[in-house]
Amino acid sequence: VPQRVCTAAEVKFYFSSFYEKGRKNTDYLKPNKNCNLTSFPAGCEPGWACSVGKDQKVDLKNSVDLPTRTEDCNACCEGFFCPKGITCMIPCPLGAYCPVAKLNRTTGACDP
């Protein structure tokens, strides 16, 4: 699980995207190193998250660098939320309910 939890930089990137000046549409994240026009792994979809490489260390306190997370994408873990456009899991706030994502066989996507 630690390989899939967001670092401080990823959390900062996610929440700051809602407050950018001059941005007309804030209901999606701007492209980043993991989710962009040339790379859009399953972890970029809502309810999914990816891991960094198996031998790669994750510094959760790093508030500058976004790690590459494109491997071993799976449904978001219970107690976390995984928004569209970012490939990591953000812990749910205290008192929130964040169930495990489930596959919707009609749409083929995971419903958080």
All heavy atoms as an XYZ file, in Angstrom:
850
protein
N       0.813     -1.206      0.000
C       0.000      0.000      0.000
C       0.855      1.269      0.000
O       0.511      2.214     -0.692
C      -1.000     -0.004      1.185
C      -1.735      1.305      1.301
C      -1.995     -1.135      1.027
N       1.975      1.345      0.738
C       2.761      2.589      0.725
C       3.234      2.996     -0.680
O       3.414      4.180     -0.936
C       3.962      2.278      1.623
C       3.545      1.140      2.460
C       2.544      0.372      1.654
N       3.396      2.029     -1.565
C       3.851      2.335     -2.923
C       2.757      3.039     -3.737
O       3.024      3.560     -4.805
C       4.269      1.055     -3.646
C       5.402      0.297     -2.985
C       6.709      1.056     -3.007
O       6.936      1.929     -2.172
N       7.552      0.741     -3.949
N       1.513      3.029     -3.235
C       0.389      3.629     -3.958
C      -0.171      4.883     -3.286
O      -1.025      5.562     -3.843
C      -0.722      2.583     -4.116
C      -0.273      1.407     -4.970
C      -1.272      0.275     -4.989
N      -2.549      0.708     -5.497
C      -3.694      0.098     -5.218
N      -3.722     -0.941     -4.419
N      -4.820      0.534     -5.716
N       0.280      5.199     -2.059
C      -0.215      6.372     -1.327
C       0.428      7.642     -1.882
O       1.619      7.668     -2.190
C       0.074      6.228      0.191
C      -0.311      7.485      0.947
C      -0.656      5.015      0.751
N      -0.347      8.708     -1.995
C       0.143      9.980     -2.532
C       1.229     10.596     -1.653
O       1.139     10.556     -0.425
C      -0.995     10.990     -2.632
S      -2.198     10.629     -3.906
N       2.198     11.195     -2.301
C       3.207     11.982     -1.594
C       2.627     13.373     -1.339
O       1.579     13.734     -1.892
C       4.490     12.128     -2.431
O       4.169     12.846     -3.629
C       5.099     10.776     -2.781
N       3.321     14.160     -0.553
C       2.890     15.541     -0.289
C       2.795     16.332     -1.591
O       1.886     17.145     -1.775
C       3.849     16.211      0.692
N       3.702     16.086     -2.541
C       3.684     16.794     -3.825
C       2.430     16.455     -4.628
O       1.826     17.331     -5.255
C       4.928     16.456     -4.638
N       2.013     15.196     -4.594
C       0.824     14.784     -5.335
C      -0.448     15.359     -4.716
O      -1.344     15.806     -5.430
C       0.757     13.252     -5.404
C       1.840     12.678     -6.302
C       2.013     11.190     -6.150
O       2.208     10.724     -4.997
O       1.964     10.481     -7.173
N      -0.516     15.367     -3.393
C      -1.672     15.956     -2.713
C      -1.734     17.447     -3.008
O      -2.803     17.995     -3.311
C      -1.616     15.680     -1.190
C      -2.697     16.450     -0.453
C      -1.729     14.188     -0.917
N      -0.595     18.119     -2.956
C      -0.519     19.548     -3.246
C      -0.959     19.825     -4.688
O      -1.731     20.745     -4.947
C       0.919     20.028     -3.015
C       1.129     21.507     -3.151
C       2.494     21.876     -2.598
C       3.397     22.375     -3.663
N       4.728     22.728     -3.196
N      -0.488     19.000     -5.632
C      -0.866     19.144     -7.040
C      -2.381     18.995     -7.204
O      -3.027     19.787     -7.880
C      -0.138     18.092     -7.886
C      -0.605     18.034     -9.311
C      -0.172     18.969    -10.234
C      -1.487     17.047     -9.713
C      -0.617     18.922    -11.543
C      -1.930     16.988    -11.026
C      -1.501     17.933    -11.941
N      -2.957     17.986     -6.559
C      -4.392     17.725     -6.676
C      -5.214     18.896     -6.145
O      -6.078     19.432     -6.840
C      -4.770     16.437     -5.938
C      -6.249     16.181     -5.923
C      -6.908     15.783     -7.073
C      -6.994     16.362     -4.762
C      -8.277     15.567     -7.075
C      -8.358     16.140     -4.757
C      -9.003     15.750     -5.911
O     -10.350     15.545     -5.901
N      -4.967     19.314     -4.909
C      -5.790     20.354     -4.307
C      -5.519     21.745     -4.883
O      -6.441     22.552     -4.989
C      -5.645     20.348     -2.783
C      -6.352     19.188     -2.154
C      -5.641     18.127     -1.633
C      -7.735     19.135     -2.110
C      -6.288     17.033     -1.068
C      -8.399     18.058     -1.551
C      -7.671     17.002     -1.022
N      -4.297     22.030     -5.293
C      -4.003     23.353     -5.856
C      -4.663     23.539     -7.217
O      -4.923     24.665     -7.627
C      -2.497     23.579     -5.955
O      -1.932     22.729     -6.932
N      -4.969     22.450     -7.917
C      -5.589     22.567     -9.238
C      -6.982     23.205     -9.161
O      -7.462     23.767    -10.128
C      -5.680     21.199     -9.913
O      -6.615     20.383     -9.249
N      -7.626     23.133     -8.003
C      -8.950     23.726     -7.854
C      -8.890     25.239     -7.656
O      -9.916     25.909     -7.756
C      -9.684     23.102     -6.663
C      -9.943     21.634     -6.840
C      -9.327     20.712     -6.015
C     -10.769     21.178     -7.845
C      -9.562     19.359     -6.172
C     -11.006     19.831     -8.013
C     -10.402     18.917     -7.177
N      -7.725     25.770     -7.346
C      -7.608     27.180     -7.005
C      -6.715     27.975     -7.945
O      -6.338     29.090     -7.616
C      -7.079     27.316     -5.566
C      -7.980     26.644     -4.575
C      -7.639     25.420     -4.016
C      -9.201     27.209     -4.226
C      -8.481     24.782     -3.118
C     -10.052     26.577     -3.330
C      -9.692     25.371     -2.783
O     -10.523     24.736     -1.907
N      -6.407     27.435     -9.119
C      -5.544     28.154    -10.055
C      -6.268     29.354    -10.634
O      -7.404     29.244    -11.104
C      -5.105     27.229    -11.188
C      -4.034     26.266    -10.772
C      -3.530     25.441    -11.940
O      -3.861     25.739    -13.104
O      -2.795     24.484    -11.674
N      -5.591     30.493    -10.635
C      -6.177     31.710    -11.186
C      -6.255     31.604    -12.705
O      -5.366     31.066    -13.352
C      -5.323     32.921    -10.808
C      -5.459     33.312     -9.371
C      -4.724     34.587     -9.096
C      -4.967     34.991     -7.666
N      -4.403     36.284     -7.361
N      -7.322     32.136    -13.246
C      -7.477     32.182    -14.691
C      -7.936     30.871    -15.319
O      -8.146     30.809    -16.518
N      -8.091     29.855    -14.531
C      -8.521     28.568    -15.070
C     -10.042     28.539    -15.145
O     -10.722     28.760    -14.157
C      -8.015     27.451    -14.166
C      -7.964     26.172    -14.891
C      -6.949     25.239    -14.310
N      -7.325     23.959    -14.873
C      -7.355     22.837    -14.244
N      -6.944     22.784    -13.015
N      -7.751     21.765    -14.826
N     -10.581     28.269    -16.336
C     -12.026     28.298    -16.529
C     -12.702     27.022    -16.057
O     -13.789     27.054    -15.528
C     -12.347     28.547    -17.998
C     -11.931     29.918    -18.463
C     -12.236     30.129    -19.907
C     -11.740     31.503    -20.332
N     -11.953     31.774    -21.711
N     -12.079     25.880    -16.278
C     -12.695     24.607    -15.920
C     -11.839     23.912    -14.873
O     -10.748     23.446    -15.168
C     -12.845     23.731    -17.164
C     -13.721     22.539    -16.921
O     -14.077     22.234    -15.786
N     -14.075     21.850    -17.988
N     -12.336     23.829    -13.655
C     -11.556     23.221    -12.573
C     -12.096     21.860    -12.161
O     -11.768     21.357    -11.107
C     -11.530     24.146    -11.336
O     -12.874     24.389    -10.924
C     -10.795     25.436    -11.616
N     -12.942     21.242    -13.004
C     -13.474     19.942    -12.633
C     -12.642     18.779    -13.169
O     -13.070     17.641    -13.147
C     -14.949     19.806    -13.032
C     -15.181     20.003    -14.508
O     -14.277     20.508    -15.192
O     -16.283     19.664    -14.972
N     -11.461     19.067    -13.664
C     -10.512     18.028    -14.044
C      -9.102     18.526    -13.758
O      -8.861     19.723    -13.669
C     -10.663     17.644    -15.515
C     -10.301     18.761    -16.476
C      -9.008     18.907    -16.945
C     -11.252     19.685    -16.893
C      -8.666     19.934    -17.789
C     -10.920     20.710    -17.740
C      -9.627     20.827    -18.195
O      -9.299     21.860    -19.030
N      -8.173     17.596    -13.607
C      -6.780     17.975    -13.340
C      -6.050     18.286    -14.624
O      -6.319     17.674    -15.659
C      -6.055     16.826    -12.631
C      -6.459     16.560    -11.195
C      -5.695     15.356    -10.661
C      -6.189     17.754    -10.328
N      -5.106     19.207    -14.548
C      -4.287     19.466    -15.725
C      -3.376     18.255    -15.944
O      -3.095     17.499    -15.002
C      -3.500     20.760    -15.554
C      -2.489     20.748    -14.435
C      -1.822     22.098    -14.315
C      -0.839     22.071    -13.163
N      -0.210     23.343    -12.954
N      -2.900     18.053    -17.170
C      -2.006     16.917    -17.435
C      -0.769     16.967    -16.538
O      -0.293     18.034    -16.153
C      -1.623     17.107    -18.899
C      -2.731     17.917    -19.473
C      -3.185     18.817    -18.364
N      -0.281     15.792    -16.178
C       0.916     15.686    -15.340
C       1.778     14.557    -15.865
O       1.447     13.935    -16.869
C       0.514     15.485    -13.869
C      -0.357     14.269    -13.678
O       0.115     13.141    -13.769
N      -1.644     14.475    -13.424
N       2.865     14.253    -15.192
C       3.820     13.270    -15.709
C       3.226     11.868    -15.837
O       3.686     11.087    -16.652
C       5.088     13.296    -14.866
C       5.226     12.257    -13.806
C       6.391     12.503    -12.889
C       7.607     11.737    -13.233
N       8.708     11.920    -12.310
N       2.183     11.522    -15.088
C       1.588     10.187    -15.156
C       0.337     10.130    -16.025
O       0.052      9.093    -16.618
C       1.254      9.687    -13.753
C       2.498      9.477    -12.925
O       3.449      8.862    -13.359
N       2.492     10.012    -11.714
N      -0.418     11.194    -16.069
C      -1.682     11.231    -16.816
C      -1.643     12.392    -17.805
O      -1.824     13.545    -17.415
C      -2.857     11.399    -15.860
S      -2.974     10.118    -14.592
N      -1.406     12.078    -19.060
C      -1.297     13.102    -20.094
C      -1.698     12.499    -21.436
O      -2.181     11.367    -21.492
C       0.122     13.681    -20.121
C       1.171     12.607    -20.270
O       1.199     11.897    -21.276
N       2.029     12.462    -19.269
N      -1.481     13.209    -22.513
C      -1.898     12.732    -23.831
C      -1.136     11.498    -24.305
O      -1.649     10.709    -25.091
C      -1.764     13.848    -24.865
C      -2.733     15.018    -24.698
C      -2.428     16.113    -25.702
C      -4.164     14.562    -24.835
N       0.088     11.291    -23.831
C       0.873     10.138    -24.271
C       0.882      8.999    -23.260
O       1.279      7.892    -23.585
C       2.335     10.540    -24.586
O       2.919     11.116    -23.430
C       2.387     11.525    -25.748
N       0.468      9.267    -22.037
C       0.433      8.245    -20.996
C      -0.835      8.411    -20.171
O      -1.028      9.436    -19.525
C       1.661      8.383    -20.084
O       1.543      7.532    -18.967
N      -1.719      7.404    -20.220
C      -2.951      7.450    -19.440
C      -3.260      6.041    -18.960
O      -4.162      5.369    -19.455
C      -4.103      8.009    -20.281
C      -5.175      8.666    -19.456
C      -5.044      9.972    -19.058
C      -6.302      7.955    -19.064
C      -6.024     10.585    -18.291
C      -7.289      8.557    -18.297
C      -7.157      9.874    -17.921
N      -2.468      5.544    -17.963
C      -2.701      4.188    -17.455
C      -4.033      4.097    -16.717
O      -4.671      5.113    -16.434
C      -1.527      3.962    -16.495
C      -1.117      5.324    -16.069
C      -1.395      6.231    -17.247
N      -4.461      2.880    -16.404
C      -5.736      2.660    -15.704
C      -5.817      3.475    -14.418
O      -6.898      3.893    -14.008
C      -5.910      1.178    -15.402
N      -4.678      3.725    -13.773
C      -4.652      4.479    -12.526
C      -5.091      5.922    -12.672
O      -5.370      6.587    -11.675
N      -5.189      6.427    -13.890
C      -5.666      7.798    -14.111
C      -7.182      7.882    -14.021
O      -7.739      8.965    -13.893
C      -5.208      8.297    -15.477
S      -3.422      8.475    -15.635
N      -7.858      6.748    -14.084
C      -9.316      6.715    -13.983
C      -9.746      6.843    -12.525
O      -9.024      6.423    -11.622
C      -9.857      5.413    -14.570
C      -9.647      5.277    -16.063
C     -10.406      6.328    -16.870
O     -11.423      6.871    -16.398
O      -9.955      6.620    -17.987
N     -10.922      7.415    -12.263
C     -11.382      7.531    -10.877
C     -11.572      6.152    -10.263
O     -12.053      5.228    -10.916
C     -12.705      8.286    -10.992
C     -13.134      8.127    -12.402
C     -11.898      7.925    -13.220
N     -11.167      6.014     -9.006
C     -11.314      4.741     -8.304
C     -10.156      3.788     -8.498
O     -10.194      2.661     -8.033
N      -9.102      4.239     -9.173
C      -7.927      3.403     -9.441
C      -6.657      4.114     -8.997
O      -6.601      5.337     -8.955
C      -7.823      3.096    -10.933
C      -8.840      2.122    -11.395
C     -10.146      2.390    -11.705
C      -8.664      0.727    -11.571
N     -10.770      1.238    -12.074
C      -9.903      0.199    -12.003
C      -7.575     -0.130    -11.401
C     -10.072     -1.147    -12.271
C      -7.755     -1.482    -11.678
C      -8.991     -1.979    -12.115
N      -5.617      3.341     -8.702
C      -4.311      3.889     -8.342
C      -3.230      2.943     -8.832
O      -3.458      1.741     -8.973
C      -4.193      4.074     -6.833
N      -2.048      3.485     -9.092
C      -0.910      2.695     -9.558
C       0.212      2.748     -8.532
O       0.203      3.566     -7.622
C      -0.393      3.222    -10.893
S      -1.575      3.154    -12.233
N       1.172      1.899     -8.740
C       2.322      1.817     -7.843
C       3.557      2.375     -8.534
O       3.644      2.392     -9.757
C       2.553      0.347     -7.467
O       3.656      0.217     -6.622
N       4.505      2.791     -7.735
C       5.826      3.102     -8.267
C       6.523      1.755     -8.477
O       5.994      0.723     -8.095
C       6.640      3.997     -7.298
C       5.985      5.343     -7.135
C       6.842      3.336     -5.964
N       7.692      1.750     -9.058
C       8.409      0.494     -9.262
C       8.688     -0.230     -7.952
O       8.790      0.391     -6.892
N       8.803     -1.556     -8.018
C       8.989     -2.369     -6.806
C      10.228     -1.976     -5.997
O      10.216     -2.028     -4.786
C       9.060     -3.846     -7.174
C       7.747     -4.389     -7.635
C       7.834     -5.851     -7.958
C       6.485     -6.337     -8.458
N       6.442     -7.738     -8.722
N      11.298     -1.595     -6.657
C      12.540     -1.248     -5.968
C      12.646      0.243     -5.667
O      13.645      0.689     -5.118
C      13.743     -1.691     -6.806
C      13.765     -3.193     -7.014
O      13.293     -3.914     -6.106
O      14.238     -3.646     -8.066
N      11.632      1.000     -6.011
C      11.668      2.448     -5.832
C      11.119      2.830     -4.459
O      10.061      2.376     -4.042
C      10.837      3.111     -6.928
C      11.067      4.585     -7.064
C      10.309      5.146     -8.266
O       9.675      4.431     -9.023
N      10.373      6.449     -8.418
N      11.848      3.661     -3.747
C      11.416      4.166     -2.440
C      10.490      5.364     -2.653
O      10.671      6.138     -3.578
C      12.615      4.612     -1.609
C      13.576      3.497     -1.277
C      13.229      2.896      0.041
C      14.300      1.883      0.406
N      13.865      0.918      1.333
N       9.498      5.497     -1.775
C       8.564      6.619     -1.843
C       8.746      7.464     -0.592
O       8.633      6.967      0.521
C       7.100      6.123     -1.926
C       6.153      7.295     -1.949
C       6.897      5.266     -3.142
N       9.045      8.749     -0.789
C       9.158      9.684      0.324
C       7.846     10.448      0.415
O       7.605     11.383     -0.346
C      10.333     10.631      0.090
C      10.492     11.662      1.196
O       9.789     11.553      2.237
O      11.317     12.580      1.032
N       6.962     10.034      1.318
C       5.634     10.637      1.427
C       5.684     12.117      1.791
O       4.746     12.857      1.520
C       4.788      9.874      2.445
C       4.497      8.414      2.089
C       3.705      7.743      3.209
C       3.762      8.297      0.777
N       6.781     12.565      2.390
C       6.907     13.969      2.796
C       7.465     14.859      1.692
O       7.512     16.077      1.842
C       7.788     14.075      4.042
C       7.133     13.438      5.250
C       8.002     13.569      6.468
C       7.341     12.895      7.667
N       8.155     13.013      8.875
N       7.873     14.274      0.564
C       8.418     15.050     -0.548
C       7.311     15.916     -1.136
O       6.325     15.405     -1.665
C       8.976     14.111     -1.620
C       9.599     14.852     -2.790
O       9.306     16.010     -3.044
N      10.466     14.162     -3.494
N       7.466     17.231     -1.037
C       6.432     18.147     -1.515
C       6.795     18.807     -2.847
O       6.124     19.745     -3.271
C       6.157     19.223     -0.464
O       7.307     20.003     -0.260
N       7.839     18.300     -3.511
C       8.304     18.906     -4.757
C       8.124     17.995     -5.968
O       7.598     18.413     -6.996
C       9.792     19.320     -4.624
C      10.307     19.914     -5.920
C       9.981     20.297     -3.484
N       8.555     16.749     -5.878
C       8.604     15.859     -7.033
C       7.436     14.879     -7.090
O       7.141     14.205     -6.099
C       9.903     15.046     -7.010
C      11.128     15.935     -6.954
O      11.224     16.855     -7.787
O      11.983     15.711     -6.071
N       6.801     14.792     -8.270
C       5.766     13.783     -8.499
C       6.469     12.498     -8.938
O       7.165     12.501     -9.942
C       4.803     14.207     -9.601
C       3.924     15.419     -9.361
C       3.064     15.703    -10.584
C       3.043     15.220     -8.159
N       6.295     11.386     -8.221
C       6.929     10.140     -8.646
C       6.211      9.539     -9.858
O       5.031      9.797    -10.077
C       6.798      9.234     -7.418
C       5.618      9.746     -6.689
C       5.568     11.219     -6.967
N       6.920      8.739    -10.623
C       6.309      8.034    -11.740
C       5.525      6.859    -11.182
O       6.073      6.004    -10.501
C       7.392      7.542    -12.723
O       8.124      8.671    -13.189
C       6.781      6.801    -13.886
N       4.220      6.830    -11.459
C       3.327      5.766    -10.967
C       2.513      5.243    -12.140
O       1.445      5.753    -12.441
C       2.338      6.305     -9.941
C       2.925      6.720     -8.644
C       1.791      7.176     -7.722
N       2.301      7.826     -6.548
C       2.652      7.198     -5.445
N       2.556      5.900     -5.372
N       3.111      7.864     -4.409
N       3.004      4.220    -12.799
C       2.273      3.667    -13.940
C       2.226      2.143    -13.899
O       1.746      1.520    -14.830
C       2.925      4.122    -15.258
O       4.306      3.734    -15.257
C       2.826      5.631    -15.447
N       2.705      1.527    -12.815
C       2.775      0.071    -12.727
C       1.726     -0.484    -11.779
O       1.314      0.181    -10.832
C       4.167     -0.355    -12.238
C       5.281      0.049    -13.174
C       6.637     -0.411    -12.701
O       6.712     -1.328    -11.867
O       7.633      0.150    -13.175
N       1.318     -1.717    -12.020
C       0.461     -2.473    -11.107
C      -0.762     -1.668    -10.655
O      -1.002     -1.486     -9.469
C       1.292     -2.932     -9.901
C       0.567     -3.970     -9.063
O      -0.263     -4.699     -9.624
O       0.820     -4.034     -7.843
N      -1.554     -1.177    -11.609
C      -2.744     -0.382    -11.302
C      -3.862     -1.290    -10.795
O      -4.136     -2.345    -11.373
C      -3.206      0.374    -12.537
S      -1.958      1.501    -13.194
N      -4.492     -0.875     -9.694
C      -5.569     -1.634     -9.065
C      -6.627     -0.685     -8.521
O      -6.404      0.519     -8.431
C      -5.027     -2.474     -7.902
C      -4.240     -3.654     -8.389
O      -4.774     -4.531     -9.046
N      -2.957     -3.679     -8.070
N      -7.748     -1.267     -8.112
C      -8.813     -0.475     -7.499
C      -8.294      0.206     -6.230
O      -7.431     -0.325     -5.537
C     -10.009     -1.362     -7.169
N      -8.817      1.360     -5.951
C      -8.447      2.138     -4.772
C      -8.787      1.358     -3.502
O      -9.807      0.673     -3.438
C      -9.229      3.446     -4.808
S      -8.573      4.760     -3.798
N      -7.944      1.444     -2.500
C      -8.161      0.734     -1.238
C      -9.210      1.441     -0.386
O      -9.373      2.660     -0.457
C      -6.860      0.664     -0.440
S      -5.600     -0.358     -1.203
N      -9.881      0.673      0.435
C     -10.859      1.221      1.367
C     -10.152      2.211      2.297
O      -9.045      1.981      2.749
C     -11.476      0.084      2.176
C     -12.651      0.490      2.988
C     -13.390     -0.704      3.568
O     -13.003     -1.854      3.317
O     -14.356     -0.455      4.293
N     -10.812      3.343      2.552
C     -10.232      4.369      3.410
C      -9.436      5.419      2.646
O      -8.859      6.325      3.229
N      -9.413      5.302      1.319
C      -8.702      6.244      0.445
C      -9.640      6.656     -0.681
O     -10.620      5.981     -0.960
C      -7.467      5.598     -0.178
C      -6.405      5.239      0.814
C      -6.443      4.029      1.471
C      -5.361      6.104      1.088
C      -5.463      3.679      2.395
C      -4.379      5.773      2.003
C      -4.432      4.557      2.660
N      -9.327      7.790     -1.348
C     -10.043      8.106     -2.572
C      -9.023      8.348     -3.669
O      -7.901      8.771     -3.424
C     -11.039      9.261     -2.399
C     -10.432     10.628     -2.213
C     -10.383     11.521     -3.263
C      -9.976     11.036     -0.968
C      -9.862     12.799     -3.086
C      -9.457     12.308     -0.777
C      -9.397     13.192     -1.842
N      -9.420      8.013     -4.881
C      -8.530      8.066     -6.039
C      -9.246      8.831     -7.149
O      -9.999      8.242     -7.926
C      -8.179      6.651     -6.493
S      -7.366      5.665     -5.231
N      -9.031     10.146     -7.233
C      -9.720     10.944     -8.242
C      -9.140     10.736     -9.638
O      -8.022     10.243     -9.792
C      -9.494     12.380     -7.768
C      -8.276     12.319     -6.926
C      -8.212     10.944     -6.346
N      -9.907     11.124    -10.643
C      -9.449     11.035    -12.027
C      -8.288     11.987    -12.253
O      -8.288     13.113    -11.782
C     -10.597     11.402    -12.979
C     -10.217     11.272    -14.436
C     -11.386     11.539    -15.338
C     -10.986     11.293    -16.776
N     -12.136     11.374    -17.669
N      -7.271     11.504    -12.963
C      -6.158     12.360    -13.361
C      -4.948     12.313    -12.460
O      -3.965     13.006    -12.710
N      -4.992     11.496    -11.424
C      -3.830     11.325    -10.552
C      -3.758      9.846    -10.178
O      -4.776      9.210     -9.951
C      -3.904     12.263     -9.323
C      -2.569     12.333     -8.623
C      -5.023     11.888     -8.405
C      -2.442     13.503     -7.673
N      -2.574      9.270    -10.177
C      -2.435      7.814    -10.062
C      -2.079      7.322     -8.665
O      -1.449      6.286     -8.516
C      -1.375      7.290    -11.059
O      -0.138      7.951    -10.796
C      -1.791      7.512    -12.487
N      -2.484      8.055     -7.648
C      -2.176      7.627     -6.278
C      -3.426      7.705     -5.413
O      -4.462      8.195     -5.846
C      -1.062      8.495     -5.688
S      -1.477     10.247     -5.615
N      -3.310      7.200     -4.195
C      -4.436      7.161     -3.252
C      -4.268      8.253     -2.199
O      -3.214      8.361     -1.582
C      -4.496      5.808     -2.546
C      -4.600      4.631     -3.474
S      -4.857      3.038     -2.659
C      -3.565      2.993     -1.425
N      -5.320      9.046     -2.002
C      -5.328     10.098     -0.994
C      -6.157      9.590      0.193
O      -7.286      9.144     -0.003
C      -5.944     11.398     -1.545
C      -5.117     11.905     -2.733
C      -6.041     12.461     -0.452
C      -5.736     13.091     -3.461
N      -5.610      9.628      1.410
C      -6.382      9.165      2.565
C      -7.674      9.977      2.721
O      -7.690     11.178      2.517
C      -5.454      9.406      3.759
C      -4.088      9.482      3.172
C      -4.264     10.066      1.791
N      -8.760      9.290      3.076
C     -10.032      9.972      3.314
C      -9.935     10.801      4.582
O      -9.275     10.404      5.543
C     -11.152      8.958      3.481
S     -11.560      8.108      1.962
N     -10.617     11.942      4.600
C     -10.648     12.737      5.831
C     -11.367     11.973      6.941
O     -12.209     11.119      6.661
C     -11.442     13.980      5.434
C     -11.592     13.940      3.957
C     -11.342     12.545      3.511
N     -11.052     12.287      8.172
C     -11.731     11.659      9.301
C     -13.237     11.857      9.184
O     -13.701     12.944      8.856
C     -11.241     12.259     10.621
C      -9.818     11.881     11.033
C      -9.430     12.617     12.310
C      -9.704     10.388     11.248
N     -13.982     10.796      9.408
C     -15.430     10.857      9.345
C     -16.015     10.608      7.971
O     -17.217     10.489      7.815
N     -15.167     10.518      6.931
C     -15.656     10.264      5.578
C     -15.784      8.763      5.343
O     -15.125      7.958      5.993
C     -14.694     10.867      4.559
N     -16.626      8.389      4.391
C     -16.795      6.988      4.024
C     -16.249      6.807      2.618
O     -16.725      7.429      1.672
C     -18.275      6.596      4.075
C     -18.530      5.202      3.569
C     -18.070      4.099      4.271
C     -19.224      4.990      2.388
C     -18.295      2.813      3.813
C     -19.459      3.707      1.921
C     -18.991      2.629      2.635
O     -19.215      1.359      2.174
N     -15.224      5.998      2.475
C     -14.603      5.740      1.182
C     -14.562      4.236      0.948
O     -13.602      3.563      1.321
C     -13.187      6.313      1.138
S     -13.096      8.097      1.307
N     -15.610      3.663      0.329
C     -15.632      2.220      0.111
C     -14.679      1.799     -1.000
O     -14.189      2.629     -1.759
C     -17.080      1.964     -0.293
C     -17.506      3.239     -0.942
C     -16.769      4.328     -0.201
N     -14.446      0.503     -1.105
C     -13.624     -0.049     -2.183
C     -14.387      0.110     -3.496
O     -15.598     -0.091     -3.551
C     -13.326     -1.540     -1.915
C     -12.595     -2.171     -3.075
C     -12.517     -1.699     -0.651
N     -13.681      0.470     -4.567
C     -14.311      0.597     -5.884
C     -14.768     -0.769     -6.379
O     -14.160     -1.787     -6.082
C     -13.311      1.205     -6.869
N     -15.855     -0.754     -7.146
C     -16.391     -2.001     -7.704
C     -16.583     -1.831     -9.205
O     -16.954     -0.758     -9.664
C     -17.714     -2.342     -7.041
C     -17.564     -2.654     -5.567
C     -18.786     -3.350     -5.049
C     -18.720     -3.808     -3.631
N     -17.954     -3.267     -2.659
N     -16.334     -2.911     -9.954
C     -16.473     -2.876    -11.407
C     -17.940     -2.800    -11.795
O     -18.760     -3.607    -11.368
C     -15.835     -4.122    -12.034
C     -15.977     -4.235    -13.551
C     -15.240     -3.104    -14.252
C     -15.457     -5.580    -14.029
N     -18.286     -1.815    -12.614
C     -19.619     -1.691    -13.182
C     -19.582     -2.410    -14.523
O     -18.990     -1.930    -15.475
C     -19.974     -0.212    -13.351
C     -21.351     -0.005    -13.920
O     -21.849     -0.811    -14.705
N     -21.964      1.117    -13.546
N     -20.190     -3.576    -14.613
C     -20.119     -4.402    -15.823
C     -20.830     -3.755    -17.016
O     -20.514     -4.052    -18.153
C     -20.673     -5.781    -15.540
C     -19.830     -6.511    -14.512
C     -20.046     -8.010    -14.575
N     -19.314     -8.684    -13.513
C     -18.055     -9.065    -13.598
N     -17.358     -8.803    -14.680
N     -17.463     -9.677    -12.589
N     -21.761     -2.844    -16.761
C     -22.452     -2.162    -17.847
C     -21.550     -1.152    -18.538
O     -21.476     -1.102    -19.762
C     -23.713     -1.442    -17.304
O     -24.523     -2.387    -16.630
C     -24.509     -0.811    -18.434
N     -20.845     -0.353    -17.731
C     -19.983      0.700    -18.305
C     -18.549      0.241    -18.505
O     -17.798      0.840    -19.263
C     -19.965      1.934    -17.384
O     -19.368      1.575    -16.136
C     -21.350      2.495    -17.166
N     -18.133     -0.809    -17.785
C     -16.756     -1.281    -17.881
C     -15.789     -0.464    -17.051
O     -14.588     -0.643    -17.122
N     -16.316      0.471    -16.249
C     -15.478      1.313    -15.401
C     -15.740      0.968    -13.935
O     -16.742      0.348    -13.600
C     -15.783      2.787    -15.652
N     -14.845      1.398    -13.069
C     -15.038      1.182    -11.635
C     -15.848      2.333    -11.058
O     -15.601      3.492    -11.357
C     -13.698      1.109    -10.909
S     -13.048     -0.545    -10.907
N     -16.823      1.980    -10.253
C     -17.599      2.979     -9.528
C     -17.053      3.041     -8.103
O     -17.039      2.036     -7.411
C     -19.077      2.591     -9.484
C     -19.730      2.621    -10.849
O     -19.262      3.404    -11.709
O     -20.712      1.887    -11.060
N     -16.569      4.220     -7.707
C     -16.046      4.326     -6.341
C     -17.141      4.214     -5.303
O     -18.277      4.289     -5.558
C     -15.407      5.698     -6.315
C     -15.602      6.331     -7.634
C     -16.407      5.407     -8.465
